[in-house]
Amino acid sequence: MIIVVMGVTGSGKTTVGRLLARKLGWKYFDADDFHPAGNVDRMRSGIALDDNDRQPWLEGLRDLIRDSLKSGENAVLACSALKEK
């Protein structure tokens, strides 16, 4: 099972996600850690990411969720991907 904790920046996703994972004894993942280096550089420079920038990040998150479910691994994922497509 994967529990996804979603919300805007500063809403407490990381805090809630870590506490929940610790309480359940599950792994914790922060979606921000899955951004490619180029995305991190752009964000640090104050450049907003567009949909093309986000695509590899979202694919990485999809793969994480798929692989975790396939292996039966339980995890909590904190994620700020709020845009509806």
PyMOL Python script that loads the backbone (N, CA, C, O; Angstrom):
from pymol import cmd

cmd.read_pdbstr("""\
ATOM      1  N   MET A   1       0.842  -1.173   0.000  1.00  0.00           N
ATOM      2  CA  MET A   1       0.000   0.000   0.000  1.00  0.00           C
ATOM      3  C   MET A   1       0.890   1.240   0.000  1.00  0.00           C
ATOM      4  O   MET A   1       1.937   1.272   0.647  1.00  0.00           O
ATOM      5  N   ILE A   2       0.457   2.248  -0.731  1.00  0.00           N
ATOM      6  CA  ILE A   2       1.132   3.534  -0.748  1.00  0.00           C
ATOM      7  C   ILE A   2       0.132   4.583  -0.275  1.00  0.00           C
ATOM      8  O   ILE A   2      -0.966   4.692  -0.820  1.00  0.00           O
ATOM      9  N   ILE A   3       0.511   5.344   0.727  1.00  0.00           N
ATOM     10  CA  ILE A   3      -0.286   6.481   1.167  1.00  0.00           C
ATOM     11  C   ILE A   3       0.409   7.726   0.639  1.00  0.00           C
ATOM     12  O   ILE A   3       1.589   7.947   0.910  1.00  0.00           O
ATOM     13  N   VAL A   4      -0.328   8.543  -0.119  1.00  0.00           N
ATOM     14  CA  VAL A   4       0.222   9.775  -0.669  1.00  0.00           C
ATOM     15  C   VAL A   4      -0.342  10.942   0.130  1.00  0.00           C
ATOM     16  O   VAL A   4      -1.557  11.126   0.209  1.00  0.00           O
ATOM     17  N   VAL A   5       0.557  11.728   0.722  1.00  0.00           N
ATOM     18  CA  VAL A   5       0.184  12.925   1.468  1.00  0.00           C
ATOM     19  C   VAL A   5       0.436  14.104   0.533  1.00  0.00           C
ATOM     20  O   VAL A   5       1.575  14.365   0.147  1.00  0.00           O
ATOM     21  N   MET A   6      -0.634  14.813   0.172  1.00  0.00           N
ATOM     22  CA  MET A   6      -0.509  15.901  -0.799  1.00  0.00           C
ATOM     23  C   MET A   6      -0.909  17.225  -0.176  1.00  0.00           C
ATOM     24  O   MET A   6      -1.696  17.278   0.769  1.00  0.00           O
ATOM     25  N   GLY A   7      -0.349  18.291  -0.725  1.00  0.00           N
ATOM     26  CA  GLY A   7      -0.689  19.629  -0.274  1.00  0.00           C
ATOM     27  C   GLY A   7       0.260  20.648  -0.863  1.00  0.00           C
ATOM     28  O   GLY A   7       1.267  20.300  -1.480  1.00  0.00           O
ATOM     29  N   VAL A   8      -0.072  21.902  -0.666  1.00  0.00           N
ATOM     30  CA  VAL A   8       0.758  22.992  -1.177  1.00  0.00           C
ATOM     31  C   VAL A   8       2.011  23.140  -0.322  1.00  0.00           C
ATOM     32  O   VAL A   8       2.109  22.563   0.760  1.00  0.00           O
ATOM     33  N   THR A   9       2.963  23.918  -0.820  1.00  0.00           N
ATOM     34  CA  THR A   9       4.204  24.173  -0.105  1.00  0.00           C
ATOM     35  C   THR A   9       3.912  24.723   1.289  1.00  0.00           C
ATOM     36  O   THR A   9       3.102  25.636   1.454  1.00  0.00           O
ATOM     37  N   GLY A  10       4.580  24.159   2.277  1.00  0.00           N
ATOM     38  CA  GLY A  10       4.446  24.636   3.649  1.00  0.00           C
ATOM     39  C   GLY A  10       3.229  24.125   4.395  1.00  0.00           C
ATOM     40  O   GLY A  10       2.956  24.583   5.505  1.00  0.00           O
ATOM     41  N   SER A  11       2.490  23.188   3.817  1.00  0.00           N
ATOM     42  CA  SER A  11       1.261  22.705   4.459  1.00  0.00           C
ATOM     43  C   SER A  11       1.495  21.598   5.478  1.00  0.00           C
ATOM     44  O   SER A  11       0.569  21.205   6.187  1.00  0.00           O
ATOM     45  N   GLY A  12       2.735  21.084   5.560  1.00  0.00           N
ATOM     46  CA  GLY A  12       3.037  20.054   6.543  1.00  0.00           C
ATOM     47  C   GLY A  12       3.117  18.645   5.989  1.00  0.00           C
ATOM     48  O   GLY A  12       3.095  17.680   6.752  1.00  0.00           O
ATOM     49  N   LYS A  13       3.211  18.508   4.674  1.00  0.00           N
ATOM     50  CA  LYS A  13       3.276  17.175   4.053  1.00  0.00           C
ATOM     51  C   LYS A  13       4.429  16.351   4.607  1.00  0.00           C
ATOM     52  O   LYS A  13       4.252  15.187   4.965  1.00  0.00           O
ATOM     53  N   THR A  14       5.603  16.954   4.677  1.00  0.00           N
ATOM     54  CA  THR A  14       6.788  16.237   5.140  1.00  0.00           C
ATOM     55  C   THR A  14       6.628  15.818   6.591  1.00  0.00           C
ATOM     56  O   THR A  14       6.911  14.673   6.943  1.00  0.00           O
ATOM     57  N   THR A  15       6.183  16.725   7.425  1.00  0.00           N
ATOM     58  CA  THR A  15       6.006  16.421   8.846  1.00  0.00           C
ATOM     59  C   THR A  15       4.990  15.307   9.043  1.00  0.00           C
ATOM     60  O   THR A  15       5.256  14.337   9.753  1.00  0.00           O
ATOM     61  N   VAL A  16       3.835  15.443   8.421  1.00  0.00           N
ATOM     62  CA  VAL A  16       2.780  14.433   8.553  1.00  0.00           C
ATOM     63  C   VAL A  16       3.232  13.107   7.947  1.00  0.00           C
ATOM     64  O   VAL A  16       3.021  12.047   8.538  1.00  0.00           O
ATOM     65  N   GLY A  17       3.849  13.164   6.774  1.00  0.00           N
ATOM     66  CA  GLY A  17       4.299  11.945   6.108  1.00  0.00           C
ATOM     67  C   GLY A  17       5.322  11.175   6.921  1.00  0.00           C
ATOM     68  O   GLY A  17       5.226   9.956   7.056  1.00  0.00           O
ATOM     69  N   ARG A  18       6.305  11.889   7.466  1.00  0.00           N
ATOM     70  CA  ARG A  18       7.329  11.222   8.287  1.00  0.00           C
ATOM     71  C   ARG A  18       6.729  10.623   9.553  1.00  0.00           C
ATOM     72  O   ARG A  18       7.048   9.493   9.923  1.00  0.00           O
ATOM     73  N   LEU A  19       5.862  11.379  10.215  1.00  0.00           N
ATOM     74  CA  LEU A  19       5.229  10.861  11.432  1.00  0.00           C
ATOM     75  C   LEU A  19       4.383   9.627  11.130  1.00  0.00           C
ATOM     76  O   LEU A  19       4.424   8.645  11.872  1.00  0.00           O
ATOM     77  N   LEU A  20       3.624   9.677  10.050  1.00  0.00           N
ATOM     78  CA  LEU A  20       2.777   8.548   9.671  1.00  0.00           C
ATOM     79  C   LEU A  20       3.617   7.320   9.338  1.00  0.00           C
ATOM     80  O   LEU A  20       3.312   6.214   9.783  1.00  0.00           O
ATOM     81  N   ALA A  21       4.672   7.515   8.556  1.00  0.00           N
ATOM     82  CA  ALA A  21       5.545   6.391   8.192  1.00  0.00           C
ATOM     83  C   ALA A  21       6.188   5.784   9.432  1.00  0.00           C
ATOM     84  O   ALA A  21       6.264   4.563   9.562  1.00  0.00           O
ATOM     85  N   ARG A  22       6.648   6.632  10.336  1.00  0.00           N
ATOM     86  CA  ARG A  22       7.271   6.136  11.571  1.00  0.00           C
ATOM     87  C   ARG A  22       6.261   5.346  12.397  1.00  0.00           C
ATOM     88  O   ARG A  22       6.573   4.270  12.906  1.00  0.00           O
ATOM     89  N   LYS A  23       5.050   5.884  12.527  1.00  0.00           N
ATOM     90  CA  LYS A  23       4.004   5.222  13.317  1.00  0.00           C
ATOM     91  C   LYS A  23       3.637   3.857  12.722  1.00  0.00           C
ATOM     92  O   LYS A  23       3.396   2.898  13.454  1.00  0.00           O
ATOM     93  N   LEU A  24       3.598   3.783  11.394  1.00  0.00           N
ATOM     94  CA  LEU A  24       3.225   2.536  10.723  1.00  0.00           C
ATOM     95  C   LEU A  24       4.403   1.587  10.526  1.00  0.00           C
ATOM     96  O   LEU A  24       4.211   0.410  10.222  1.00  0.00           O
ATOM     97  N   GLY A  25       5.626   2.099  10.701  1.00  0.00           N
ATOM     98  CA  GLY A  25       6.810   1.287  10.445  1.00  0.00           C
ATOM     99  C   GLY A  25       7.073   1.096   8.958  1.00  0.00           C
ATOM    100  O   GLY A  25       7.651   0.090   8.547  1.00  0.00           O
ATOM    101  N   TRP A  26       6.648   2.062   8.156  1.00  0.00           N
ATOM    102  CA  TRP A  26       6.793   2.007   6.707  1.00  0.00           C
ATOM    103  C   TRP A  26       7.926   2.906   6.249  1.00  0.00           C
ATOM    104  O   TRP A  26       8.415   3.744   7.006  1.00  0.00           O
ATOM    105  N   LYS A  27       8.339   2.722   5.001  1.00  0.00           N
ATOM    106  CA  LYS A  27       9.316   3.618   4.388  1.00  0.00           C
ATOM    107  C   LYS A  27       8.654   4.961   4.111  1.00  0.00           C
ATOM    108  O   LYS A  27       7.440   5.053   3.923  1.00  0.00           O
ATOM    109  N   TYR A  28       9.488   6.002   4.091  1.00  0.00           N
ATOM    110  CA  TYR A  28       9.011   7.345   3.770  1.00  0.00           C
ATOM    111  C   TYR A  28       9.773   7.867   2.559  1.00  0.00           C
ATOM    112  O   TYR A  28      10.994   7.728   2.476  1.00  0.00           O
ATOM    113  N   PHE A  29       9.054   8.463   1.631  1.00  0.00           N
ATOM    114  CA  PHE A  29       9.660   9.095   0.464  1.00  0.00           C
ATOM    115  C   PHE A  29       9.119  10.508   0.330  1.00  0.00           C
ATOM    116  O   PHE A  29       7.935  10.755   0.559  1.00  0.00           O
ATOM    117  N   ASP A  30       9.992  11.431  -0.042  1.00  0.00           N
ATOM    118  CA  ASP A  30       9.585  12.800  -0.346  1.00  0.00           C
ATOM    119  C   ASP A  30       9.744  12.989  -1.846  1.00  0.00           C
ATOM    120  O   ASP A  30      10.833  12.802  -2.389  1.00  0.00           O
ATOM    121  N   ALA A  31       8.668  13.357  -2.510  1.00  0.00           N
ATOM    122  CA  ALA A  31       8.694  13.497  -3.967  1.00  0.00           C
ATOM    123  C   ALA A  31       9.746  14.496  -4.428  1.00  0.00           C
ATOM    124  O   ALA A  31      10.279  14.365  -5.530  1.00  0.00           O
ATOM    125  N   ASP A  32      10.053  15.490  -3.600  1.00  0.00           N
ATOM    126  CA  ASP A  32      11.069  16.477  -3.980  1.00  0.00           C
ATOM    127  C   ASP A  32      12.423  15.824  -4.232  1.00  0.00           C
ATOM    128  O   ASP A  32      13.219  16.329  -5.024  1.00  0.00           O
ATOM    129  N   ASP A  33      12.684  14.712  -3.569  1.00  0.00           N
ATOM    130  CA  ASP A  33      13.966  14.016  -3.732  1.00  0.00           C
ATOM    131  C   ASP A  33      14.091  13.327  -5.092  1.00  0.00           C
ATOM    132  O   ASP A  33      15.167  12.839  -5.437  1.00  0.00           O
ATOM    133  N   PHE A  34      13.015  13.281  -5.860  1.00  0.00           N
ATOM    134  CA  PHE A  34      13.020  12.587  -7.146  1.00  0.00           C
ATOM    135  C   PHE A  34      13.180  13.533  -8.339  1.00  0.00           C
ATOM    136  O   PHE A  34      13.187  13.091  -9.488  1.00  0.00           O
ATOM    137  N   HIS A  35      13.308  14.828  -8.066  1.00  0.00           N
ATOM    138  CA  HIS A  35      13.523  15.778  -9.159  1.00  0.00           C
ATOM    139  C   HIS A  35      14.894  15.557  -9.775  1.00  0.00           C
ATOM    140  O   HIS A  35      15.875  15.398  -9.049  1.00  0.00           O
ATOM    141  N   PRO A  36      14.981  15.544 -11.104  1.00  0.00           N
ATOM    142  CA  PRO A  36      16.290  15.483 -11.760  1.00  0.00           C
ATOM    143  C   PRO A  36      17.120  16.717 -11.387  1.00  0.00           C
ATOM    144  O   PRO A  36      16.567  17.759 -11.034  1.00  0.00           O
ATOM    145  N   ALA A  37      18.436  16.594 -11.466  1.00  0.00           N
ATOM    146  CA  ALA A  37      19.341  17.683 -11.082  1.00  0.00           C
ATOM    147  C   ALA A  37      19.018  18.981 -11.823  1.00  0.00           C
ATOM    148  O   ALA A  37      19.093  20.061 -11.237  1.00  0.00           O
ATOM    149  N   GLY A  38      18.663  18.886 -13.092  1.00  0.00           N
ATOM    150  CA  GLY A  38      18.330  20.086 -13.862  1.00  0.00           C
ATOM    151  C   GLY A  38      17.138  20.827 -13.289  1.00  0.00           C
ATOM    152  O   GLY A  38      17.121  22.058 -13.271  1.00  0.00           O
ATOM    153  N   ASN A  39      16.139  20.088 -12.820  1.00  0.00           N
ATOM    154  CA  ASN A  39      14.979  20.716 -12.191  1.00  0.00           C
ATOM    155  C   ASN A  39      15.373  21.412 -10.897  1.00  0.00           C
ATOM    156  O   ASN A  39      14.919  22.522 -10.619  1.00  0.00           O
ATOM    157  N   VAL A  40      16.210  20.765 -10.113  1.00  0.00           N
ATOM    158  CA  VAL A  40      16.654  21.351  -8.846  1.00  0.00           C
ATOM    159  C   VAL A  40      17.395  22.656  -9.124  1.00  0.00           C
ATOM    160  O   VAL A  40      17.174  23.652  -8.435  1.00  0.00           O
ATOM    161  N   ASP A  41      18.268  22.659 -10.125  1.00  0.00           N
ATOM    162  CA  ASP A  41      19.003  23.875 -10.486  1.00  0.00           C
ATOM    163  C   ASP A  41      18.052  24.988 -10.907  1.00  0.00           C
ATOM    164  O   ASP A  41      18.226  26.140 -10.508  1.00  0.00           O
ATOM    165  N   ARG A  42      17.051  24.650 -11.708  1.00  0.00           N
ATOM    166  CA  ARG A  42      16.075  25.660 -12.152  1.00  0.00           C
ATOM    167  C   ARG A  42      15.318  26.241 -10.962  1.00  0.00           C
ATOM    168  O   ARG A  42      15.159  27.457 -10.859  1.00  0.00           O
ATOM    169  N   MET A  43      14.858  25.386 -10.074  1.00  0.00           N
ATOM    170  CA  MET A  43      14.095  25.867  -8.919  1.00  0.00           C
ATOM    171  C   MET A  43      14.962  26.729  -8.010  1.00  0.00           C
ATOM    172  O   MET A  43      14.500  27.750  -7.502  1.00  0.00           O
ATOM    173  N   ARG A  44      16.216  26.327  -7.801  1.00  0.00           N
ATOM    174  CA  ARG A  44      17.126  27.127  -6.972  1.00  0.00           C
ATOM    175  C   ARG A  44      17.385  28.500  -7.578  1.00  0.00           C
ATOM    176  O   ARG A  44      17.652  29.466  -6.863  1.00  0.00           O
ATOM    177  N   SER A  45      17.304  28.573  -8.898  1.00  0.00           N
ATOM    178  CA  SER A  45      17.509  29.845  -9.597  1.00  0.00           C
ATOM    179  C   SER A  45      16.225  30.670  -9.667  1.00  0.00           C
ATOM    180  O   SER A  45      16.216  31.763 -10.233  1.00  0.00           O
ATOM    181  N   GLY A  46      15.151  30.149  -9.095  1.00  0.00           N
ATOM    182  CA  GLY A  46      13.879  30.869  -9.096  1.00  0.00           C
ATOM    183  C   GLY A  46      13.085  30.715 -10.377  1.00  0.00           C
ATOM    184  O   GLY A  46      12.148  31.474 -10.626  1.00  0.00           O
ATOM    185  N   ILE A  47      13.453  29.734 -11.195  1.00  0.00           N
ATOM    186  CA  ILE A  47      12.755  29.496 -12.459  1.00  0.00           C
ATOM    187  C   ILE A  47      11.679  28.433 -12.228  1.00  0.00           C
ATOM    188  O   ILE A  47      11.962  27.329 -11.763  1.00  0.00           O
ATOM    189  N   ALA A  48      10.451  28.790 -12.563  1.00  0.00           N
ATOM    190  CA  ALA A  48       9.337  27.852 -12.385  1.00  0.00           C
ATOM    191  C   ALA A  48       9.453  26.703 -13.382  1.00  0.00           C
ATOM    192  O   ALA A  48       9.869  26.892 -14.525  1.00  0.00           O
ATOM    193  N   LEU A  49       9.082  25.527 -12.934  1.00  0.00           N
ATOM    194  CA  LEU A  49       9.081  24.356 -13.812  1.00  0.00           C
ATOM    195  C   LEU A  49       7.826  24.353 -14.673  1.00  0.00           C
ATOM    196  O   LEU A  49       6.745  24.727 -14.219  1.00  0.00           O
ATOM    197  N   ASP A  50       7.985  23.929 -15.914  1.00  0.00           N
ATOM    198  CA  ASP A  50       6.816  23.764 -16.776  1.00  0.00           C
ATOM    199  C   ASP A  50       6.482  22.271 -16.873  1.00  0.00           C
ATOM    200  O   ASP A  50       7.158  21.434 -16.274  1.00  0.00           O
ATOM    201  N   ASP A  51       5.452  21.956 -17.620  1.00  0.00           N
ATOM    202  CA  ASP A  51       5.012  20.558 -17.720  1.00  0.00           C
ATOM    203  C   ASP A  51       6.102  19.651 -18.282  1.00  0.00           C
ATOM    204  O   ASP A  51       6.229  18.502 -17.860  1.00  0.00           O
ATOM    205  N   ASN A  52       6.886  20.154 -19.226  1.00  0.00           N
ATOM    206  CA  ASN A  52       7.974  19.346 -19.787  1.00  0.00           C
ATOM    207  C   ASN A  52       9.038  19.049 -18.740  1.00  0.00           C
ATOM    208  O   ASN A  52       9.595  17.951 -18.714  1.00  0.00           O
ATOM    209  N   ASP A  53       9.325  20.026 -17.872  1.00  0.00           N
ATOM    210  CA  ASP A  53      10.290  19.809 -16.794  1.00  0.00           C
ATOM    211  C   ASP A  53       9.777  18.771 -15.805  1.00  0.00           C
ATOM    212  O   ASP A  53      10.542  17.951 -15.297  1.00  0.00           O
ATOM    213  N   ARG A  54       8.491  18.815 -15.540  1.00  0.00           N
ATOM    214  CA  ARG A  54       7.897  17.931 -14.530  1.00  0.00           C
ATOM    215  C   ARG A  54       7.738  16.487 -15.013  1.00  0.00           C
ATOM    216  O   ARG A  54       7.653  15.566 -14.201  1.00  0.00           O
ATOM    217  N   GLN A  55       7.699  16.293 -16.318  1.00  0.00           N
ATOM    218  CA  GLN A  55       7.412  14.958 -16.861  1.00  0.00           C
ATOM    219  C   GLN A  55       8.335  13.864 -16.325  1.00  0.00           C
ATOM    220  O   GLN A  55       7.832  12.845 -15.853  1.00  0.00           O
ATOM    221  N   PRO A  56       9.684  14.026 -16.374  1.00  0.00           N
ATOM    222  CA  PRO A  56      10.539  12.951 -15.853  1.00  0.00           C
ATOM    223  C   PRO A  56      10.362  12.750 -14.349  1.00  0.00           C
ATOM    224  O   PRO A  56      10.498  11.632 -13.851  1.00  0.00           O
ATOM    225  N   TRP A  57      10.064  13.816 -13.635  1.00  0.00           N
ATOM    226  CA  TRP A  57       9.825  13.732 -12.192  1.00  0.00           C
ATOM    227  C   TRP A  57       8.572  12.893 -11.928  1.00  0.00           C
ATOM    228  O   TRP A  57       8.585  11.992 -11.089  1.00  0.00           O
ATOM    229  N   LEU A  58       7.503  13.196 -12.645  1.00  0.00           N
ATOM    230  CA  LEU A  58       6.260  12.447 -12.461  1.00  0.00           C
ATOM    231  C   LEU A  58       6.422  10.988 -12.871  1.00  0.00           C
ATOM    232  O   LEU A  58       5.854  10.096 -12.240  1.00  0.00           O
ATOM    233  N   GLU A  59       7.189  10.745 -13.919  1.00  0.00           N
ATOM    234  CA  GLU A  59       7.442   9.364 -14.332  1.00  0.00           C
ATOM    235  C   GLU A  59       8.222   8.609 -13.262  1.00  0.00           C
ATOM    236  O   GLU A  59       7.970   7.426 -13.033  1.00  0.00           O
ATOM    237  N   GLY A  60       9.162   9.277 -12.610  1.00  0.00           N
ATOM    238  CA  GLY A  60       9.907   8.652 -11.514  1.00  0.00           C
ATOM    239  C   GLY A  60       9.008   8.307 -10.341  1.00  0.00           C
ATOM    240  O   GLY A  60       9.154   7.250  -9.727  1.00  0.00           O
ATOM    241  N   LEU A  61       8.074   9.202 -10.032  1.00  0.00           N
ATOM    242  CA  LEU A  61       7.127   8.933  -8.947  1.00  0.00           C
ATOM    243  C   LEU A  61       6.195   7.782  -9.317  1.00  0.00           C
ATOM    244  O   LEU A  61       5.885   6.926  -8.488  1.00  0.00           O
ATOM    245  N   ARG A  62       5.755   7.778 -10.569  1.00  0.00           N
ATOM    246  CA  ARG A  62       4.918   6.666 -11.046  1.00  0.00           C
ATOM    247  C   ARG A  62       5.649   5.338 -10.894  1.00  0.00           C
ATOM    248  O   ARG A  62       5.076   4.349 -10.438  1.00  0.00           O
ATOM    249  N   ASP A  63       6.919   5.330 -11.282  1.00  0.00           N
ATOM    250  CA  ASP A  63       7.715   4.104 -11.183  1.00  0.00           C
ATOM    251  C   ASP A  63       7.888   3.675  -9.730  1.00  0.00           C
ATOM    252  O   ASP A  63       7.812   2.487  -9.418  1.00  0.00           O
ATOM    253  N   LEU A  64       8.121   4.639  -8.842  1.00  0.00           N
ATOM    254  CA  LEU A  64       8.255   4.329  -7.414  1.00  0.00           C
ATOM    255  C   LEU A  64       6.983   3.670  -6.891  1.00  0.00           C
ATOM    256  O   LEU A  64       7.039   2.638  -6.222  1.00  0.00           O
ATOM    257  N   ILE A  65       5.847   4.266  -7.196  1.00  0.00           N
ATOM    258  CA  ILE A  65       4.570   3.724  -6.724  1.00  0.00           C
ATOM    259  C   ILE A  65       4.321   2.345  -7.323  1.00  0.00           C
ATOM    260  O   ILE A  65       3.957   1.411  -6.609  1.00  0.00           O
ATOM    261  N   ARG A  66       4.515   2.219  -8.624  1.00  0.00           N
ATOM    262  CA  ARG A  66       4.291   0.932  -9.296  1.00  0.00           C
ATOM    263  C   ARG A  66       5.190  -0.159  -8.725  1.00  0.00           C
ATOM    264  O   ARG A  66       4.728  -1.262  -8.432  1.00  0.00           O
ATOM    265  N   ASP A  67       6.488   0.155  -8.567  1.00  0.00           N
ATOM    266  CA  ASP A  67       7.435  -0.841  -8.065  1.00  0.00           C
ATOM    267  C   ASP A  67       7.142  -1.222  -6.617  1.00  0.00           C
ATOM    268  O   ASP A  67       7.277  -2.385  -6.236  1.00  0.00           O
ATOM    269  N   SER A  68       6.741  -0.236  -5.811  1.00  0.00           N
ATOM    270  CA  SER A  68       6.407  -0.526  -4.414  1.00  0.00           C
ATOM    271  C   SER A  68       5.187  -1.428  -4.323  1.00  0.00           C
ATOM    272  O   SER A  68       5.169  -2.383  -3.546  1.00  0.00           O
ATOM    273  N   LEU A  69       4.173  -1.125  -5.114  1.00  0.00           N
ATOM    274  CA  LEU A  69       2.968  -1.957  -5.110  1.00  0.00           C
ATOM    275  C   LEU A  69       3.266  -3.359  -5.623  1.00  0.00           C
ATOM    276  O   LEU A  69       2.771  -4.346  -5.080  1.00  0.00           O
ATOM    277  N   LYS A  70       4.073  -3.439  -6.665  1.00  0.00           N
ATOM    278  CA  LYS A  70       4.412  -4.737  -7.256  1.00  0.00           C
ATOM    279  C   LYS A  70       5.167  -5.616  -6.268  1.00  0.00           C
ATOM    280  O   LYS A  70       4.963  -6.829  -6.227  1.00  0.00           O
ATOM    281  N   SER A  71       6.046  -5.000  -5.467  1.00  0.00           N
ATOM    282  CA  SER A  71       6.854  -5.762  -4.514  1.00  0.00           C
ATOM    283  C   SER A  71       6.143  -5.975  -3.179  1.00  0.00           C
ATOM    284  O   SER A  71       6.637  -6.706  -2.322  1.00  0.00           O
ATOM    285  N   GLY A  72       4.986  -5.340  -3.002  1.00  0.00           N
ATOM    286  CA  GLY A  72       4.261  -5.467  -1.743  1.00  0.00           C
ATOM    287  C   GLY A  72       4.816  -4.589  -0.637  1.00  0.00           C
ATOM    288  O   GLY A  72       4.476  -4.763   0.533  1.00  0.00           O
ATOM    289  N   GLU A  73       5.671  -3.645  -1.009  1.00  0.00           N
ATOM    290  CA  GLU A  73       6.283  -2.748  -0.027  1.00  0.00           C
ATOM    291  C   GLU A  73       5.315  -1.620   0.329  1.00  0.00           C
ATOM    292  O   GLU A  73       4.733  -0.998  -0.559  1.00  0.00           O
ATOM    293  N   ASN A  74       5.146  -1.360   1.609  1.00  0.00           N
ATOM    294  CA  ASN A  74       4.311  -0.264   2.079  1.00  0.00           C
ATOM    295  C   ASN A  74       5.161   0.986   2.240  1.00  0.00           C
ATOM    296  O   ASN A  74       6.310   0.914   2.675  1.00  0.00           O
ATOM    297  N   ALA A  75       4.587   2.135   1.885  1.00  0.00           N
ATOM    298  CA  ALA A  75       5.337   3.380   1.991  1.00  0.00           C
ATOM    299  C   ALA A  75       4.386   4.565   2.066  1.00  0.00           C
ATOM    300  O   ALA A  75       3.221   4.488   1.677  1.00  0.00           O
ATOM    301  N   VAL A  76       4.933   5.669   2.583  1.00  0.00           N
ATOM    302  CA  VAL A  76       4.244   6.956   2.596  1.00  0.00           C
ATOM    303  C   VAL A  76       5.032   7.874   1.671  1.00  0.00           C
ATOM    304  O   VAL A  76       6.258   7.943   1.757  1.00  0.00           O
ATOM    305  N   LEU A  77       4.331   8.578   0.788  1.00  0.00           N
ATOM    306  CA  LEU A  77       4.947   9.498  -0.157  1.00  0.00           C
ATOM    307  C   LEU A  77       4.356  10.884   0.042  1.00  0.00           C
ATOM    308  O   LEU A  77       3.148  11.071  -0.105  1.00  0.00           O
ATOM    309  N   ALA A  78       5.197  11.859   0.376  1.00  0.00           N
ATOM    310  CA  ALA A  78       4.765  13.254   0.458  1.00  0.00           C
ATOM    311  C   ALA A  78       4.998  13.884  -0.906  1.00  0.00           C
ATOM    312  O   ALA A  78       6.098  13.803  -1.452  1.00  0.00           O
ATOM    313  N   CYS A  79       3.961  14.513  -1.457  1.00  0.00           N
ATOM    314  CA  CYS A  79       4.051  14.994  -2.837  1.00  0.00           C
ATOM    315  C   CYS A  79       3.234  16.268  -3.031  1.00  0.00           C
ATOM    316  O   CYS A  79       2.111  16.387  -2.540  1.00  0.00           O
ATOM    317  N   SER A  80       3.820  17.212  -3.754  1.00  0.00           N
ATOM    318  CA  SER A  80       3.130  18.473  -4.023  1.00  0.00           C
ATOM    319  C   SER A  80       2.606  18.564  -5.451  1.00  0.00           C
ATOM    320  O   SER A  80       2.277  19.657  -5.911  1.00  0.00           O
ATOM    321  N   ALA A  81       2.522  17.450  -6.160  1.00  0.00           N
ATOM    322  CA  ALA A  81       2.023  17.458  -7.544  1.00  0.00           C
ATOM    323  C   ALA A  81       0.511  17.639  -7.515  1.00  0.00           C
ATOM    324  O   ALA A  81      -0.237  16.666  -7.428  1.00  0.00           O
ATOM    325  N   LEU A  82       0.072  18.883  -7.589  1.00  0.00           N
ATOM    326  CA  LEU A  82      -1.345  19.178  -7.411  1.00  0.00           C
ATOM    327  C   LEU A  82      -2.074  19.524  -8.700  1.00  0.00           C
ATOM    328  O   LEU A  82      -3.302  19.617  -8.711  1.00  0.00           O
ATOM    329  N   LYS A  83      -1.339  19.714  -9.779  1.00  0.00           N
ATOM    330  CA  LYS A  83      -1.962  20.136 -11.025  1.00  0.00           C
ATOM    331  C   LYS A  83      -2.755  18.991 -11.641  1.00  0.00           C
ATOM    332  O   LYS A  83      -2.248  17.881 -11.802  1.00  0.00           O
ATOM    333  N   GLU A  84      -3.996  19.276 -11.978  1.00  0.00           N
ATOM    334  CA  GLU A  84      -4.823  18.275 -12.648  1.00  0.00           C
ATOM    335  C   GLU A  84      -4.542  18.343 -14.135  1.00  0.00           C
ATOM    336  O   GLU A  84      -4.481  19.427 -14.716  1.00  0.00           O
ATOM    337  N   LYS A  85      -4.375  17.200 -14.742  1.00  0.00           N
ATOM    338  CA  LYS A  85      -4.070  17.178 -16.175  1.00  0.00           C
ATOM    339  C   LYS A  85      -5.236  16.642 -16.943  1.00  0.00           C
ATOM    340  O   LYS A  85      -5.176  16.545 -18.169  1.00  0.00           O
TER     341      LYS A  85
END
""", "prot")
cmd.dss("prot")
cmd.show_as("cartoon", "prot")
cmd.util.cbc("prot")
cmd.orient("prot")
